[in-house]
Amino acid sequence: APVTSKAFFDAESGAKFYEQTTLFELSESEIRDRYMKTQRIPDGQVVQEMVLEHNGAVVDRDEHPHTILNATEITLIAPGRESTGDMPIVHESTPIFLWSSDLPPRIYGEAPVYEVRLYEARGDESPRQASRRPPIFRQNTTDLSLRYPHNARPLISGSKYYWEVVGFLKGFSSAKLTSELYGFMFLDRASPEIDEILGILSQVCTEEQLAEVLPYRESAVIRMDGEVKSVSELREAVNGMVGGEYKVLETGIR
């Protein structure tokens, strides 16, 4: 609630008012000093007092609180990336979401709150299309990271996901920042043999070609000229491709 600025600004430097949380932490002179040094008014809530006088008598007086927030962004770090192309693969069923932000670490005795939101894509939905539906998971934290909980809705192998972070300051209803959307595909960890097969194929196949078959890798079999082959025979054939003896004509799913 607004309080008279006169009582505050006439007090000594560092004066504070309390009403469950600290309303003011800086005196007028401190605000002025910081502005002169940084050309920015410090984060917080400033009360502007206006007094109209006529012939030395006060005709009218009014006060207006102003929320000052210099923060500009929340930057996602991992997992995934901005979904403008192929999505990174995530094998961890409880991935750690990690981000950075220039929200002030503490103001009015409170740390900023971050809400992590996770969306599941349907088919070839864009990030914006998927985020129009309610998230399948959302959770608040005051840290700059959050591990996807074991008791949350399990991630589905072969599915695409988008996530974002919304940051806000407690008591500042309009002071919110929203990150961009990052995307990733979740795949269960494969067996060592399949991991070896994918490693061999990555020498001669593009990311796009491998992405076609990744969701089906647990049921994959190696066939060359219609015959089922072993891993060692696949390695032999790939070595021939690397050496220029053979080349990949096509990849696909059947």
TORTIVEX-421321 format. One line per 5 residues: number of its first residue (from 1); for each residue x, z, y of N, C-alpha, C. Coordinates in nm, 4 decimals. Each point is the difference from the previous one (the first is absolute). Example, Ala and Ser with C-alpha at 12.3 -4.5 7.8 and 13.67 -1.06 7.14 Angstrom:
REM residues 2
1) 1.3190/0.7800/-0.5690/-0.0890/0.0000/0.1190/0.0900/0.0000/0.1200; -0.0350/-0.0720/0.1050/0.0820/0.0060/0.1190/-0.0770/0.0730/0.1090
REM end
This chain:
REM residues 254
1) 0.0852/0.0000/-0.1202/-0.0852/0.0000/0.1202/0.0883/0.0000/0.1246; -0.0438/-0.0671/0.1095/0.0805/-0.0020/0.1227/0.0206/0.1414/0.0546; 0.1192/0.0252/0.0503/0.0297/0.1257/0.0688/0.0538/-0.0361/0.1377; -0.0057/0.0951/0.0920/0.0464/-0.0299/0.1360/0.1488/-0.0256/-0.0015; 0.0401/-0.1099/0.0581/0.1418/-0.0330/0.0021/0.0749/0.0844/0.1017
6) -0.0707/0.0495/0.1029/0.0664/0.0773/0.1052/0.0662/0.1254/-0.0590; -0.0764/0.0705/-0.0857/0.0541/0.1214/-0.0604/0.1218/-0.0320/-0.0851; -0.0027/-0.1180/-0.0624/0.1123/-0.0387/-0.0839/0.1193/-0.0462/0.0823; -0.0251/-0.0933/0.0917/0.1108/-0.0605/0.0728/0.0655/0.0977/0.0991; -0.0716/0.1031/0.0399/0.0601/0.0984/0.0888/0.0800/0.1048/-0.0773
11) -0.0131/-0.0034/-0.1327/0.0713/0.0994/-0.0816/0.1460/-0.0423/-0.0170; 0.0782/0.0871/-0.0584/0.1413/-0.0300/-0.0172/0.0199/-0.1057/-0.1085; 0.1175/-0.0600/-0.0001/0.0318/-0.1067/-0.0949/-0.0158/0.0491/-0.1438; -0.0650/-0.0828/-0.0838/-0.0172/0.0353/-0.1400/-0.1238/0.0821/-0.0272; -0.0873/0.0197/0.0997/-0.1220/0.0773/-0.0219/-0.0886/-0.0689/-0.1034
16) -0.0746/0.0790/-0.0761/-0.0850/-0.0567/-0.1049/-0.1390/0.0624/0.0068; -0.0994/-0.0809/-0.0380/-0.1356/0.0500/-0.0171/-0.0339/-0.0128/-0.1476; -0.0694/0.0973/-0.0562/-0.0335/-0.0042/-0.1411/-0.1512/0.0113/-0.0187; -0.0512/-0.0819/-0.0916/-0.1398/0.0110/-0.0433/-0.0027/-0.0620/-0.1385; 0.0438/0.0717/-0.0994/0.0238/-0.0443/-0.1376/0.1291/-0.0821/-0.0090
21) 0.0164/-0.1003/0.0862/0.1255/-0.0748/0.0053/0.0478/-0.0034/0.1437; 0.1268/-0.0323/0.0174/0.0551/-0.0064/0.1354/-0.0554/-0.1211/0.0725; -0.0573/0.0194/0.1160/-0.0544/-0.1112/0.0772/0.1077/-0.0659/0.0838; 0.0871/0.0811/0.0586/0.1056/-0.0532/0.0861/0.1325/0.0646/-0.0372; 0.1049/-0.0790/-0.0005/0.1313/0.0532/-0.0307/0.1008/-0.0264/0.1111
26) -0.0362/-0.0778/0.1005/0.0927/-0.0341/0.1070/-0.0609/0.0312/0.1353; 0.0836/0.0455/0.0919/-0.0462/0.0207/0.1368/0.0059/-0.1331/0.0747; -0.0576/-0.0041/0.1194/-0.0010/-0.1227/0.0788/0.1425/-0.0468/0.0297; 0.0878/0.0944/0.0323/0.1375/-0.0382/0.0327/0.0716/-0.0582/-0.1217; -0.0283/0.0547/-0.1202/0.0615/-0.0523/-0.1218/-0.0503/-0.1417/-0.0297
31) -0.1294/-0.0206/0.0190/-0.0567/-0.1340/-0.0203/0.0658/-0.0987/0.0962; 0.0147/0.0412/0.1265/0.0597/-0.0873/0.1010/0.1462/-0.0308/-0.0352; 0.0741/0.1024/-0.0424/0.1409/-0.0198/-0.0355/0.0148/-0.0979/-0.1167; -0.0854/0.0162/-0.1017/0.0084/-0.0886/-0.1165/-0.0372/-0.1431/0.0378; -0.0995/-0.0133/0.0868/-0.0399/-0.1349/0.0414/0.1125/-0.0680/0.0769
36) 0.0669/0.0733/0.0887/0.1080/-0.0589/0.0790/0.1165/-0.0439/-0.0895; 0.0219/0.0724/-0.1098/0.1105/-0.0335/-0.0897/-0.0342/-0.1135/-0.0957; -0.1241/-0.0039/-0.0492/-0.0368/-0.0950/-0.1065/-0.0999/-0.1056/0.0444; -0.0583/0.0156/0.1195/-0.1073/-0.0887/0.0481/-0.1219/0.0043/-0.0921; -0.0162/0.1116/-0.0700/-0.1167/0.0181/-0.0863/-0.0526/0.1416/0.0183
41) -0.1312/0.0133/0.0087/-0.0607/0.1337/0.0005/0.0057/0.0516/-0.1430; 0.0413/0.1248/-0.0232/0.0126/0.0507/-0.1369/-0.1331/-0.0027/-0.0746; 0.0087/-0.0093/-0.1336/-0.1196/0.0064/-0.0834/-0.0747/0.1296/0.0271; -0.1310/-0.0067/0.0001/-0.0802/0.1197/0.0183/-0.1283/-0.0283/0.0748; -0.0638/0.1057/0.0466/-0.1229/-0.0141/0.0767/0.0240/0.0571/0.1398
46) -0.0128/-0.0859/0.0997/0.0224/0.0384/0.1395/-0.1344/0.0071/0.0710; -0.0216/0.1062/0.0751/-0.1228/0.0130/0.0795/0.0313/-0.0399/0.1440; -0.0720/-0.0990/0.0475/0.0161/-0.0456/0.1381/-0.1086/0.0667/0.0846; 0.0443/0.0734/0.1034/-0.0950/0.0683/0.0881/-0.0081/-0.0753/0.1329; -0.1217/-0.0297/0.0425/-0.0226/-0.0709/0.1268/-0.0834/0.0883/0.0933
51) 0.0502/0.0164/0.1216/-0.0671/0.0843/0.0983/-0.0253/-0.0830/0.1270; -0.1243/0.0002/0.0460/-0.0365/-0.0703/0.1231/-0.0213/0.1045/0.1101; 0.0768/-0.0131/0.1075/-0.0104/0.0953/0.1111/-0.0403/-0.0720/0.1288; -0.0696/0.0714/0.0849/-0.0376/-0.0517/0.1322/0.0142/0.1127/0.1011; 0.0879/-0.0236/0.0990/0.0265/0.1034/0.1008/0.0414/0.1320/-0.0631
56) 0.0823/-0.0092/-0.1052/0.0529/0.1207/-0.0635/-0.0930/0.0652/-0.0985; -0.1230/-0.0510/-0.0145/-0.0951/0.0600/-0.0934/-0.0138/-0.0889/-0.1244; -0.0085/0.0616/-0.1180/-0.0165/-0.0745/-0.1251/-0.1433/-0.0514/-0.0094; -0.0116/-0.1330/-0.0066/-0.1317/-0.0630/-0.0121/-0.0375/-0.0188/-0.1468; 0.0970/-0.0405/-0.0779/-0.0278/-0.0250/-0.1430/0.1286/0.0195/-0.0792
61) -0.0169/0.0337/-0.1265/0.1148/0.0218/-0.0889/-0.0396/-0.0475/-0.1398; 0.0919/-0.0691/-0.0656/-0.0298/-0.0494/-0.1344/0.1288/-0.0040/-0.0821; -0.0154/0.0039/-0.1316/0.1147/-0.0038/-0.0892/-0.0257/-0.1011/-0.1125; 0.1055/-0.0680/-0.0403/-0.0104/-0.0958/-0.1106/0.1195/0.0166/-0.0916; -0.0241/0.0240/-0.1320/0.1123/0.0069/-0.0942/0.0424/-0.1406/-0.0421
66) 0.1291/-0.0209/-0.0193/0.0526/-0.1285/-0.0447/0.0884/0.0225/-0.1217; -0.0243/-0.0770/-0.1053/0.0855/0.0050/-0.1182/0.1156/-0.0969/0.0177; 0.1217/0.0493/-0.0130/0.1193/-0.0829/0.0118/0.0638/-0.0112/-0.1378; 0.0127/-0.1219/-0.0504/0.0633/-0.0222/-0.1292/0.0925/-0.1202/0.0123; 0.1292/0.0232/-0.0106/0.0986/-0.1074/0.0159/0.0302/-0.0735/-0.1303
71) -0.0460/0.0531/-0.1140/0.0284/-0.0625/-0.1294/-0.0649/-0.1383/-0.0074; 0.0640/-0.0910/-0.0704/-0.0498/-0.1372/-0.0061/-0.0176/-0.0551/-0.1404; 0.0640/0.0602/-0.1028/-0.0081/-0.0663/-0.1292/0.0238/0.0924/-0.1182; -0.0539/-0.0453/-0.1149/0.0316/0.0560/-0.1310/0.0560/-0.1165/-0.0810; 0.1197/0.0158/-0.0537/0.0666/-0.1076/-0.0726/0.0065/0.0339/-0.1487
76) -0.0602/-0.0850/-0.0838/0.0035/0.0219/-0.1441/0.1367/-0.0409/-0.0540; 0.0463/0.0750/-0.1014/0.1316/-0.0266/-0.0582/-0.0121/-0.0461/-0.1455; -0.0739/0.0748/-0.0824/-0.0146/-0.0352/-0.1417/-0.1228/0.0737/-0.0562; -0.0621/-0.0563/-0.1055/0.0353/-0.1205/-0.0749/-0.0637/-0.1244/0.0617; 0.0482/-0.1170/-0.0434/-0.0595/-0.1254/0.0433/0.0587/-0.0526/0.1285
81) -0.0708/-0.0936/0.0593/0.0382/-0.0591/0.1263/-0.1224/-0.0645/0.0614; 0.0135/-0.0498/0.1235/-0.1113/-0.0702/0.0623/-0.0369/-0.1182/-0.0887; -0.1268/-0.0104/-0.0332/-0.0422/-0.0943/-0.1038/-0.0225/-0.1403/0.0545; 0.1093/-0.0658/0.0357/-0.0089/-0.1379/0.0459/0.0471/-0.0959/-0.1089; 0.0528/0.0522/-0.1078/0.0472/-0.0838/-0.1087/-0.0147/0.0729/-0.1320
86) 0.0980/-0.0184/-0.0889/-0.0048/0.0655/-0.1302/0.0120/0.1504/0.0163; -0.0765/0.0730/-0.0831/0.0010/0.1450/0.0079/0.1110/0.0581/-0.0864; 0.0667/0.1031/0.0473/0.0965/0.0708/-0.0850/-0.0727/0.0663/-0.1171; 0.0723/0.0159/-0.1098/-0.0555/0.0637/-0.1188/0.0351/0.1488/0.0011; -0.0983/0.0850/-0.0288/0.0204/0.1443/-0.0110/-0.0349/0.0415/-0.1420
91) 0.0934/0.0658/-0.0690/-0.0243/0.0456/-0.1377/-0.0374/0.1479/-0.0056; 0.0289/0.0755/0.1050/-0.0276/0.1438/0.0027/-0.1496/0.0225/0.0189; -0.0628/0.0736/-0.0926/-0.1449/0.0229/0.0076/-0.0380/0.1002/0.1083; 0.0981/0.0783/0.0454/-0.0234/0.0931/0.1117/0.1052/-0.0269/0.1069; -0.0094/-0.1154/0.0677/0.1038/-0.0365/0.0974/0.0026/0.0946/0.1190
96) 0.1130/0.0040/0.0677/0.0145/0.0792/0.1223/-0.0193/-0.0920/0.1198; -0.0967/0.0303/0.0855/-0.0215/-0.0745/0.1232/0.0893/0.0603/0.1084; 0.0732/-0.0859/0.0686/0.1000/0.0459/0.0964/-0.0145/-0.0780/0.1298; 0.0050/0.0703/0.1156/-0.0156/-0.0650/0.1297/0.0747/0.0779/0.1066; 0.0087/-0.0571/0.1199/0.0583/0.0688/0.1157/-0.0960/-0.0137/0.1170
101) 0.0175/0.0843/0.1018/-0.0914/-0.0028/0.1143/0.0672/0.0639/0.1207; -0.0411/-0.0450/0.1186/0.0510/0.0639/0.1212/-0.1014/0.0969/0.0601; -0.1001/0.0420/-0.0797/-0.0876/0.1083/0.0450/0.0844/0.1255/0.0202; -0.0265/0.0789/0.1037/0.0802/0.1203/0.0223/-0.0100/0.0943/-0.1200; 0.1125/0.0579/-0.0458/-0.0017/0.0823/-0.1208/-0.0819/0.1277/0.0134
106) -0.0194/0.0478/0.1224/-0.0782/0.1221/0.0194/-0.0512/0.0039/0.1435; -0.1276/0.0281/0.0141/-0.0575/0.0111/0.1333/-0.1148/0.0994/-0.0046; -0.0081/0.0864/0.0995/-0.1009/0.1068/0.0039/0.0056/0.0853/-0.1266; 0.1198/0.0156/-0.0560/0.0140/0.0829/-0.1189/-0.0416/-0.0684/-0.1281; -0.0350/-0.1293/0.0034/-0.0475/-0.0712/-0.1183/0.0855/-0.1234/-0.0270
111) 0.0184/-0.0317/-0.1278/0.0689/-0.1231/-0.0392/-0.1025/-0.1124/-0.0090; 0.0421/-0.1256/0.0197/-0.0948/-0.1107/-0.0164/-0.0470/-0.0094/-0.1450; -0.1195/-0.0536/-0.0191/-0.0582/-0.0165/-0.1335/-0.0015/-0.1487/-0.0329; 0.0401/-0.0338/-0.1221/-0.0011/-0.1389/-0.0459/-0.0972/-0.0142/-0.1165; -0.0816/-0.1025/0.0045/-0.0922/-0.0284/-0.1104/0.0448/-0.1281/-0.0697
116) 0.0323/0.0109/-0.1291/0.0386/-0.1155/-0.0807/-0.1259/-0.0578/-0.0628; -0.0190/-0.1313/0.0168/-0.1170/-0.0679/-0.0563/0.0465/-0.1120/-0.0934; -0.0562/-0.0038/-0.1207/0.0362/-0.1021/-0.0990/-0.1232/-0.0816/-0.0358; 0.0154/-0.1341/0.0022/-0.1099/-0.0918/-0.0301/0.0370/-0.0847/-0.1212; -0.0991/-0.0294/-0.0833/0.0215/-0.0880/-0.1150/-0.0547/-0.1383/0.0323
121) 0.0823/-0.1037/-0.0189/-0.0417/-0.1367/0.0300/-0.0812/-0.0568/-0.1157; -0.0928/-0.0853/0.0342/-0.0787/-0.0712/-0.1011/0.0395/-0.1469/0.0049; 0.0564/-0.0480/-0.1108/0.0426/-0.1398/-0.0027/0.1099/-0.0270/0.1006; -0.0184/-0.1047/0.0789/0.1001/-0.0393/0.0992/-0.0369/0.0483/0.1407; -0.0649/0.1150/0.0084/-0.0386/0.0525/0.1312/0.1212/0.0202/0.0899
126) -0.0202/-0.0241/0.1284/0.1035/0.0289/0.0991/0.0018/0.1507/0.0267; 0.1068/0.0501/0.0630/0.0039/0.1437/0.0333/-0.1204/0.0433/0.0827; -0.0382/-0.0804/0.0987/-0.1120/0.0372/0.0867/-0.1312/0.0048/-0.0764; -0.0196/-0.0950/-0.0918/-0.1236/-0.0011/-0.0786/-0.0093/0.1246/-0.0874; 0.1100/0.0347/-0.0661/-0.0006/0.1181/-0.0875/-0.0221/0.1279/0.0791
131) 0.0565/0.0069/0.1213/-0.0092/0.1240/0.0787/-0.1353/0.0170/0.0679; -0.0889/-0.0987/-0.0127/-0.1349/0.0170/0.0559/-0.0865/0.0904/-0.0886; 0.0396/0.0135/-0.1268/-0.0710/0.0904/-0.0901/0.0605/0.1403/0.0098; -0.0750/0.1021/-0.0416/0.0570/0.1358/0.0019/0.1241/0.0060/-0.0897; 0.1014/0.0745/0.0392/0.1208/0.0113/-0.0832/-0.0296/0.0685/-0.1321
136) 0.0770/-0.0353/-0.1038/-0.0167/0.0671/-0.1300/0.0715/0.1346/0.0007; 0.0843/0.0208/0.1027/0.0724/0.1267/0.0116/0.0334/0.0235/0.1466; -0.0189/0.1240/0.0437/0.0409/0.0390/0.1351/0.0384/0.1471/-0.0031; 0.1084/0.0323/0.0692/0.0451/0.1396/0.0017/0.0821/0.0254/0.1252; -0.0170/0.1211/0.0560/0.0718/0.0393/0.1207/0.1282/0.0752/-0.0344
141) 0.0991/-0.0138/0.0889/0.1249/0.0736/-0.0139/0.0647/0.0114/0.1377; 0.0841/0.0998/0.0174/0.0776/0.0112/0.1241/0.1430/-0.0477/-0.0220; 0.0305/-0.0470/-0.1224/0.1322/-0.0544/-0.0306/0.0021/-0.1506/0.0269; 0.1184/-0.0594/-0.0143/0.0146/-0.1447/0.0156/0.0109/-0.0685/-0.1359; -0.0519/0.0659/-0.1031/-0.0042/-0.0585/-0.1335/-0.1099/0.0683/-0.0801
146) -0.0483/-0.0702/-0.1009/-0.1061/0.0555/-0.0854/0.0089/-0.0666/-0.1365; 0.0068/0.0818/-0.1066/-0.0017/-0.0563/-0.1355/-0.1450/-0.0158/-0.0458; -0.0293/-0.1157/-0.0579/-0.1341/-0.0245/-0.0536/-0.0262/0.1016/-0.1111; -0.1076/0.0790/0.0096/-0.0200/0.1105/-0.0950/-0.0324/-0.0482/-0.1414; 0.0390/0.0810/-0.0991/-0.0305/-0.0307/-0.1400/-0.1504/0.0034/-0.0260
151) -0.0724/0.0846/0.0747/-0.1442/0.0130/-0.0241/-0.0832/-0.0974/0.0833; 0.0648/-0.0897/0.0747/-0.0736/-0.1008/0.0771/-0.0411/-0.1140/-0.0926; -0.0802/-0.0906/0.0518/-0.0453/-0.1147/-0.0789/0.1217/-0.0784/-0.0505; 0.0124/-0.0210/-0.1335/0.1195/-0.0685/-0.0524/0.0120/-0.1430/0.0526; 0.1225/-0.0420/0.0278/0.0240/-0.1377/0.0397/-0.0140/-0.0900/-0.1224
156) -0.0570/-0.1184/0.0198/-0.0263/-0.0928/-0.1107/0.1114/-0.1034/-0.0070; 0.0589/-0.0133/-0.1173/0.1093/-0.0955/-0.0173/-0.0482/-0.1422/0.0292; 0.0780/-0.0722/0.0802/-0.0356/-0.1365/0.0370/-0.0818/-0.0103/0.1271; -0.0401/0.1141/0.0574/-0.0822/-0.0006/0.1218/0.0879/0.0068/0.1253; -0.0542/-0.0531/0.1098/0.0687/0.0029/0.1283/-0.0595/0.1108/0.0867
161) 0.0859/0.0659/0.0772/-0.0435/0.1103/0.0846/0.0581/-0.0158/0.1406; -0.0760/0.0478/0.0969/0.0458/0.0045/0.1390/-0.0113/0.1434/0.0486; 0.0925/0.0421/0.0867/-0.0073/0.1359/0.0527/0.0376/0.0008/0.1474; -0.0493/0.1021/0.0687/0.0281/0.0186/0.1416/0.0030/0.1489/0.0304; 0.0510/0.0341/0.1172/0.0064/0.1398/0.0441/-0.0607/0.0095/0.1394
166) -0.0893/0.0965/0.0188/-0.0577/0.0293/0.1306/0.0518/0.1364/0.0432; 0.0590/0.0076/0.1190/0.0537/0.1264/0.0510/-0.0774/0.0471/0.1210; -0.0205/0.1295/0.0103/-0.0722/0.0535/0.1155/0.0484/0.1414/0.0304; -0.0244/0.0422/0.1222/0.0353/0.1345/0.0435/-0.1240/0.0873/-0.0027; 0.0132/0.1177/-0.0542/-0.1142/0.0910/-0.0126/-0.0588/0.0304/0.1374
171) -0.1306/-0.0184/0.0141/-0.0652/0.0269/0.1275/0.0001/-0.1183/0.0949; 0.0699/-0.1080/-0.0375/0.0038/-0.1212/0.0829/-0.0837/-0.1063/-0.0696; -0.1291/-0.0032/0.0272/-0.0891/-0.0890/-0.0733/0.0340/-0.1468/0.0187; 0.0529/-0.0366/0.1168/0.0271/-0.1410/0.0267/0.1462/-0.0361/-0.0194; 0.0839/0.0977/-0.0313/0.1433/-0.0258/-0.0128/0.0335/-0.0307/-0.1453
176) -0.0232/-0.1255/-0.0414/0.0251/-0.0410/-0.1381/0.0869/-0.1243/-0.0034; 0.0854/-0.0065/-0.1001/0.0813/-0.1185/-0.0241/-0.0264/-0.0478/-0.1418; -0.0078/-0.1321/-0.0198/-0.0221/-0.0574/-0.1324/0.1118/-0.0982/-0.0317; 0.0568/0.0114/-0.1188/0.1096/-0.0879/-0.0405/-0.0530/-0.1368/-0.0413; 0.0931/-0.0924/-0.0283/-0.0382/-0.1250/-0.0623/-0.0358/0.0285/-0.1460
181) -0.0418/-0.1012/-0.0746/-0.0317/0.0144/-0.1420/0.1165/-0.0520/-0.0835; 0.0406/0.0774/-0.0994/0.1026/-0.0422/-0.0952/-0.0676/-0.0257/-0.1354; 0.0508/-0.0992/-0.0750/-0.0587/-0.0320/-0.1292/0.1009/0.0056/-0.1129; -0.0481/0.0299/-0.1211/0.0833/-0.0022/-0.1195/-0.0882/-0.0255/-0.1220; 0.0625/-0.0465/-0.1086/-0.0695/-0.0139/-0.1281/0.0504/0.1078/-0.0940
186) -0.0931/0.0666/-0.0693/0.0397/0.1039/-0.0955/0.0023/-0.0586/-0.1402; 0.1101/0.0234/-0.0717/0.0126/-0.0395/-0.1398/0.0562/0.1171/-0.0777; -0.0626/0.0307/-0.1144/0.0544/0.1037/-0.0864/0.1418/-0.0365/-0.0409; 0.0790/0.0997/-0.0293/0.1364/-0.0280/-0.0453/-0.0043/-0.0736/-0.1349; 0.0802/-0.1056/-0.0106/0.0045/-0.0783/-0.1227/0.0955/0.0646/-0.1001
191) -0.0061/-0.0487/-0.1223/0.0938/0.0482/-0.1012/0.1394/-0.0525/0.0323; 0.1055/0.0621/-0.0527/0.1367/-0.0484/0.0278/0.0187/-0.1468/-0.0369; -0.0647/-0.0426/-0.1106/0.0156/-0.1399/-0.0421/-0.0603/-0.0951/0.1032; -0.1183/0.0342/0.0515/-0.0646/-0.0865/0.0990/0.0781/0.0010/0.1303; 0.0530/0.1157/0.0379/0.0856/0.0059/0.1187/0.1200/-0.0928/-0.0160
196) 0.0551/-0.0032/-0.1220/0.1144/-0.0875/-0.0260/-0.0414/-0.1463/0.0111; -0.1169/-0.0338/-0.0543/-0.0505/-0.1379/0.0074/-0.0183/-0.0435/0.1453; -0.0604/0.0873/0.0792/-0.0222/-0.0334/0.1415/0.1327/-0.0174/0.0726; 0.0988/0.0836/-0.0366/0.1321/-0.0134/0.0616/0.0637/-0.1330/-0.0336; -0.0184/-0.0435/-0.1246/0.0551/-0.1295/-0.0412/-0.0695/-0.1132/0.0751
201) -0.1336/0.0048/0.0052/-0.0760/-0.1073/0.0653/0.0262/-0.0072/0.1501; 0.0335/0.1143/0.0608/0.0213/0.0004/0.1456/0.1195/-0.0852/0.0410; 0.0838/-0.0349/-0.0963/0.1151/-0.0850/0.0305/-0.0411/-0.1441/0.0286; -0.1139/-0.0412/-0.0583/-0.0395/-0.1409/0.0131/-0.1406/-0.0187/0.0568; -0.0751/0.1086/0.0158/-0.1370/-0.0103/0.0539/-0.0050/0.0614/0.1401
206) -0.0856/-0.0545/0.0834/-0.0179/0.0540/0.1347/-0.0885/0.1237/-0.0063; -0.0045/0.0753/0.1107/-0.0885/0.1173/0.0072/-0.1447/-0.0414/-0.0190; -0.0374/-0.1148/0.0586/-0.1383/-0.0471/-0.0103/-0.0366/-0.0307/-0.1453; 0.0942/-0.0610/-0.0733/-0.0274/-0.0336/-0.1398/-0.0147/0.1271/-0.0844; 0.0879/0.0969/0.0225/-0.0083/0.1247/-0.0763/-0.1262/0.0782/0.0341
211) -0.0416/-0.0079/0.1277/-0.1198/0.0740/0.0431/-0.1241/-0.0472/-0.0742; -0.0005/-0.1260/-0.0459/-0.1161/-0.0525/-0.0728/-0.0235/0.0743/-0.1306; 0.1085/0.0392/-0.0658/-0.0129/0.0577/-0.1343/0.0206/0.1508/-0.0048; 0.0475/0.0590/0.1097/0.0297/0.1440/-0.0017/-0.1179/0.0864/-0.0460; -0.1223/-0.0236/0.0475/-0.1101/0.0876/-0.0427/-0.0292/-0.0064/-0.1495
216) 0.0507/-0.1037/-0.0685/-0.0314/-0.0184/-0.1421/0.1218/0.0233/-0.0888; 0.1050/0.0593/0.0542/0.1274/0.0027/-0.0695/-0.0032/0.0823/-0.1280; -0.0889/0.1015/-0.0092/-0.0028/0.0838/-0.1197/-0.0493/-0.0772/-0.1227; -0.0761/-0.1074/0.0213/-0.0524/-0.0773/-0.1127/0.0683/-0.1357/-0.0122; 0.1147/-0.0140/0.0685/0.0672/-0.1298/0.0019/0.0804/-0.0225/-0.1279
221) 0.0098/-0.1271/-0.0405/0.0888/-0.0396/-0.1100/0.0879/-0.1140/0.0493; 0.1180/-0.0106/-0.0563/0.0932/-0.1054/0.0397/-0.0238/-0.1219/-0.0900; -0.0309/-0.1124/0.0614/-0.0173/-0.1237/-0.0764/0.0841/-0.1091/0.0638; 0.0686/-0.0759/-0.0837/0.0727/-0.1176/0.0469/-0.0337/-0.1142/-0.0948; -0.0464/-0.1107/0.0568/-0.0477/-0.1140/-0.0798/-0.1073/0.0442/-0.0991
226) -0.0828/0.0975/0.0448/-0.1126/0.0427/-0.0825/0.0337/0.1052/-0.1034; 0.1262/0.0317/-0.0185/0.0389/0.0958/-0.1025/0.0351/0.1349/0.0625; -0.0370/0.1086/-0.0693/0.0339/0.1340/0.0469/0.1501/0.0220/-0.0157; 0.0628/0.0506/0.1062/0.1446/0.0200/-0.0007/0.0348/0.1461/0.0276; 0.1222/0.0355/-0.0293/0.0490/0.1362/0.0234/0.0625/0.0102/0.1390
231) 0.0315/0.1250/0.0401/0.0640/0.0221/0.1300/0.1366/-0.0672/0.0033; 0.0728/0.0073/-0.1086/0.1333/-0.0607/-0.0029/-0.0090/-0.1521/0.0146; -0.1029/-0.0610/-0.0604/-0.0180/-0.1443/0.0140/-0.0392/-0.0371/0.1427; -0.0803/0.0887/0.0650/-0.0367/-0.0236/0.1400/0.1249/0.0073/0.0874; 0.0860/0.1001/-0.0271/0.1228/0.0141/0.0785/0.0877/-0.1248/-0.0147
236) 0.0056/-0.0530/-0.1211/0.0792/-0.1203/-0.0273/-0.0525/-0.1186/0.0814; -0.1342/-0.0150/-0.0003/-0.0607/-0.1113/0.0731/0.0224/0.0136/0.1502; -0.0146/0.1239/0.0511/0.0192/0.0224/0.1438/0.1446/-0.0266/0.0386; 0.0941/0.0406/-0.0851/0.1407/-0.0296/0.0278/0.0226/-0.1503/0.0111; -0.0734/-0.0757/-0.0841/0.0088/-0.1445/0.0080/-0.0565/-0.0534/0.1301
241) -0.1076/0.0653/0.0490/-0.0586/-0.0416/0.1295/0.0951/0.0314/0.1137; 0.0590/0.1178/-0.0038/0.0939/0.0392/0.1057/0.1183/-0.0958/0.0025; 0.0425/-0.0441/-0.1195/0.1127/-0.0918/-0.0080/-0.0371/-0.1434/0.0301; -0.1281/-0.0257/0.0249/-0.0429/-0.1352/0.0360/-0.0431/-0.0846/-0.1170; -0.0004/0.0588/-0.1204/-0.0373/-0.0771/-0.1178/-0.1517/-0.0224/-0.0059
246) -0.0769/0.1004/0.0444/-0.1456/-0.0097/0.0015/-0.0500/0.0367/0.1388; -0.1307/-0.0235/0.0244/-0.0609/0.0444/0.1263/-0.1446/0.0437/-0.0267; -0.0518/0.0850/0.0877/-0.1360/0.0490/-0.0122/-0.0945/-0.1074/0.0525; -0.0920/-0.0439/-0.0843/-0.0974/-0.1007/0.0433/-0.1212/0.0653/0.0651; -0.0496/0.1069/-0.0610/-0.1169/0.0679/0.0572/-0.0148/0.1380/-0.0618
251) -0.0762/0.0838/0.0672/-0.0390/0.1296/-0.0554/-0.1506/0.0110/0.0135; -0.0602/0.0818/-0.0838/-0.1459/0.0132/0.0108/-0.0520/0.1073/-0.0913; -0.1299/0.0174/0.0036/-0.0664/0.1029/-0.0800/-0.1008/-0.0690/-0.0901; -0.0013/0.0401/-0.1288/-0.0988/-0.0572/-0.0896/-0.0697/0.1138/-0.0702
REM end
